[in-house]
Amino acid sequence: MAGIYIHIPFCKQKCHYCNFYTTGSLKYRKDFVRAIKLEVRSRKNYLKPNKITTVYFGGGTPSMLSVNELNDIMGVIYEVYDVVPGSEITLESNPDDINYEYLNDLKKNSPINRLSIGIQSFFDDDLEYLHRVHDSRGAKKSIENSLKAGFKNITIDLIYGIPTLTNDKWVKNINLFFDYNLPHLSSYSLTVEKKTALDVLIRNQKLANIDEKQSIEHFNTLIELTENRSYVNYEISNFAKRGYYSKHNSIYWLGGHYIGLGPSAHSYNGVSRQWNVMNMKKYCENDPAHIIAEKEVLSKNQMYNEYVLTSLRTSWGSDTEHILNMFGADYSNHFIRTILPFIENGKIAQKGSVYKLTTSGKLFADGIASSLFFGF
């Protein structure tokens, strides 16, 4: 089984922390929808077999497209791919785009069955720091409208570690999520990516910098409160009621295959990775049968390293039996030897052939994984 990711790069304004490819201009909107449909058809043989279980409209801001435009794209996907009945079809959205009329139309007249809403915080000063378009009232209203329209499979994003976000406000953010009884939460620590507006503003001392100690406190609070409410932390930044894990993102974490459509979108078919040109004009004007993309054929070392990096982030953990079967004894022996110090210091828990991060280990996930890499 495999997934389709569609990158919709349109945004009303760029958030200070965002390093994804986006554009504030709608000049190429019609050309973009046409180009996406052409790319779907031209790359129909990329995934083999081509049974699809998830479709994910990400961005950018996919909710800036009309329901008719979303249906137009989905119609071609149904035409080209074998989309399994009951597949998860997600739309990322911003609170300011999804009024009740839009959501009601989406629910009644499209195959979208899951919403991912970029709330980030329920407090205006946090949203202002992040340079979000919506305010706290709009954040709450977007959830209420989504529930009113009949959507049940809803996830929201919350960011912690924002300098304006006190510990008390962070608890209130999480409790508001609980109050809406939503089945899924994605929560990330604010990070300062190079060349973003946030990076520039902090370096020029126009915005307060991130306090790593505060971020750790927020993370520990998040773990404690979600665990008390029986949400499963099935991936470091993702919490869900049972039966509501993100099927699409799980494909990434479990090494599944996916095709990425649109400018800057990434694809993986088990052998190689490729990523489309990061330019709207070039993407729309290029011959769709020869999409401008870069490609990398993965070595055995790279495949092993990616398995460790992604699997260790999940509640399923890394399995040395899988490593042995997929990569061989040299790799499984290397893993067992290099992970031992992290078991001894309490960052990793072992049960049989499966190794998982402890709560304290989750704070150092990337560093632990890189220590286990082969060939570095």
N, C-alpha and C positions, 0 to 999 in steps of 0.2 A: 504494500500500500504506500501511497505517496501523497504529497501535498503541492498546492499551487500558491505562490505568494505573488501578489500584484502590488507594485509600488505606485501609489498615487501621490505625486510630489507637491501638489498644490497646498499652499498655506496662506492664511490671511496675514500672518506676521511670524517672523522667526523667533522662537523661544531662545532666551539667552544661552541655555545649556545644550541646545540641540546641535549635533554634528552630522545629522542625516542629510541626504541630498533633498532639498526642497526649492520651490520657486514661488514667489509672490505674484507672478503674472499668470493670468488666465488666457493669454494670447493663443496658446497652442492647445486649448482645451479640446476642441473638436478633432484636431489632428491627433492629439494624444489618444483619445478613445479609439479612433480608427487604427492607429499604429499598434495599440495593445491587441486589438482583434486580429490584426495581420500577424503579429508575433505569435499569438496562440496557435494559429494555423501553420505557420512556418516551422514551428518547433514541436510539432505533434509527436515526433518520434524520439524526443529527448529522454523521456521516461519510459522504460520497458520493464515490466508491463505498465500500462498507463492507467491502472485503476486509481482513482483519486478519492481520498477520504476527507480531505480538508481543503478549503479555499479561504485565503486570508487576504483581505484588502487592508494594506498597511500604508504608512506614509511618513511624512506629509499628513494630509487630512482627507481621507477618502470620503468623509461625509460631506465634502464640498461638491461631490458629484451628485446629480439628481438620481432618483430611483430608476428612471428610465435608462440613464446611462449605465448604471450598475447592472440592470437587467440585460442591456445590450451586450455587455462584456460577458456576463454569465451565460447568455444564450449561445455564444460561440464556444465557451468552455464545455457546455453540455453537448454541443455538436461534435467537438473534436475528441473529448476525453470520456472515459467511462467513469462518471461520477457515481459512486456508490450511494444508494438511497440512504437517507439519514445522515449524510456527511455534514460535518461541522463547517458552516460558512460564516466567517466573522467579518464584521465591519468595524475598523477603528474609527472613532469619532471624537470631536471636540464638543463640549457642552453648548457652545454658542451656535452650533450648526443644527442641532437635533431638537427642533420644536416638536410639539405633539403631532401636528399635521404630517410632518416628514416621517416621523416614527410610525405613525398609524399606516401610512402608505407603504412604508418599508415592510412592516409586519404582514399586511394583507396581500401585497402585490409583488413581493420579491422572495427569493429563496434564502435571504439572510436570516439566520436563526441564532446568532450570537453577537453581542455588542461588547466592544472594548472601549470604555469611555475614559478619556484623559483628564481626570479630575485634578490630580497632583496635590491639591490641598483644598480644604474647605474654608481657608482663611485668606482674606483679601491681601494682607501684607505679604504673605508667602507668594501668592499668585503674581503680585506686582514685582517681587524680586526675580521671579522666573520669567517675567515678561509674557505671561499668558494673556489671551484675549478675554477670557471669561472672568466673572467674579464669583464669589462664594454663593450668592443667590442662584446664579446660573448653574453652578455645579450641582446643587441640590435639585434644582428643577429638572435638569437633564435626566437624573436617575428616576425621579418621580414620573416624568413623562414616559420613560422607557418601560417602567413597570405598568403604567396605565395603558400603554399600547399593547401590552400582552407579552413582552419579552421576559423570559425567565432565566435564560442563560446569559448573564451579564457579568462582566468583570470591569473593575475600575483600576486605574493607576494612582498610587500615592507615592510621593517622593519624601524621603526623610533626609535629615542632615542639612536642611536649609537653614542658614544662619538666623533667619527671623522666626524659625519654628522652635518654640520652647518645648520642653519635655511635656508640660501640661497640655499644650495645644496638640502635640503628637498623639497623646492618649485620646484626646477628643476626636481627632481625625479617625483613628481606628474604631472608636466606639460609634461614630456616625456610620461607618461602613457596616458595623454589626447591626445598627438600628434598621438599616434598609434590608437586612437579611439577604444580602447578595451571596451567590455561591462561590465567587472567585475574586481574589485580590492579587494584583501584581504590585510589588513595592520595591523601590530601588533607592539606593543611596545617591544623593546628588554628587556628581563627579564633574570636575573641571576638565573638559577636553580641550586640547590645544587648538588655537585659532577660532574658538567660538567667541561669541560676544561676552559670555561670562568670563572667559579667560582674560580677555582684554580689560574688562571693567574691574576685575579684581586686581590685576597687575597695575592698573592706573589708580587704584585705591578709591574707586567710585562705588564699589560694592564690598560688603564684608566677605572675608574668605571663609571657607568651610572649616569647621572644628571637628577633627577626626574623632576626638573623645566623645563629642556629642553624637556623632553618627553611630558610634558603637553602642552608646546608651539607647538610642532610638531603635537600633536593630534588636537588641536584647529585649526591649519592651515589646516590639512587634512579635518576636518569637513566643514570648510568655503569654501575651493576650490571645493570639490566634490559637495557640495550643489549648488554652483554657476553654475556647469555644469549639474545639474539635475540628479546626481547619488543619488540613495536612500540608505541611511545608514540603511539597513534592519536588521542588526545585528551589534553590536558595532564595530567589526573589518572588516565588509564586506560592500561593496558599489557596486551597480549595476544599470545599466539601467533597466527600467521596462521590464519584460519578461526574464531577465537573472539572476534571483536569483539562487543560488546553490540549486538545488532540493535535493541533497544528504545531505548537511550540514543542510538544513532546517528540515530534518527528525530528526536530533539530537535535534535541538532547539525547535521543536514543539512536542516532546515526542513520535515520531514514533518508529517503531521497525526496527531492523537491525541485521544482522549477520556479525561477524568479522571473517575472515579466515586468517590463517598464524600466525607465532609466535608473541605473545604479543597482538594480535587483541582482541578487546572487542565486546561483543554481548549484545543485550537487546531485550526481547520479551514481555515486558509489565508487567511481573511478577518478573523476576530475571535478574541479570547481570552475565556474566561470561567472563573470560579472559584467553586466551591460554598461555601456558608456554612461558617464555621469553628466549628461547634457541634454536638456529637453529638445532643443532645436535639432541637434544631430540625431537624436533618437527618432523624432517624428519625420525627419526628412530622409533618413537612410532607407535603402532598399530593405524591406522587412524580411526578405528571404536571407539576408546577410547582415543580421543585427551586429552592430559594432560591439564586440565583447572581448575581454581578455580571458585566457584559459590557463589553468594550472593542473597538470596531471600529478596526482598525489603519490608520493613514495610510501613504502610500507611504514617507515618511521613516522611520517606525517599522519597516516591513518591511525596508527597506535596512539600517537600524542593527542589527536583530536578525540579519540575514544575516551582517553583518561580525562581530558579537560572537561568534556561534556557530561560524561556519566558520573563523575565524582560530584557534580553539582546537584545531582538528583537524589531522591529518597531511595532509588533502586541501587545506587552505588556502582562501584567498579567490581567486576567479577573476574577473578584470575582464571577460572575455567574458560570463560569466553575469550580472554586474552590468549590462553594457550591454544585453543581451537582455531582462532582467527589469525594469530600472528606467530605462534610457536613458542618453544620453551625458553629461548633467549629473552624474549619480551616478558613472559610471566615471571621468570626468575628475577629479572631486573626490577619489575614492579614490586615483588615481595621484599626484595632487599632494600630498595630505596624508600619504601613506605614505613619500614619498621620504626625509625625515629619518631614519626608522627603518631604512631600507636602508643609509644612509650610516653610521649608528652601530652597525651589525651586529646589530640586533634583528630584522630581517626579511631573508629570503632570497627572491630573485625568480628564477623560471624561466619564461620566456615570459609568459603572462597570469596565472600562479598565484603567489601571495604567501604565504609561510609564516613562522611564528615560528622563530627560531633557539633554541638551548637557553637562551641568556641572555635572549632576548626572551620566553620563556615565563614568566619571573618577573614580567613587566610586562604580561601579556596584556590585562587589563581596561583598564588605562590607555592602552595603544596603541589598542585598539579604540575607546574613547571619543574619542580624538583624530581618528578617521576618520569619526565620525558626521556625518550630514548634518542641517542645521537646528538645530545647537546653537551 
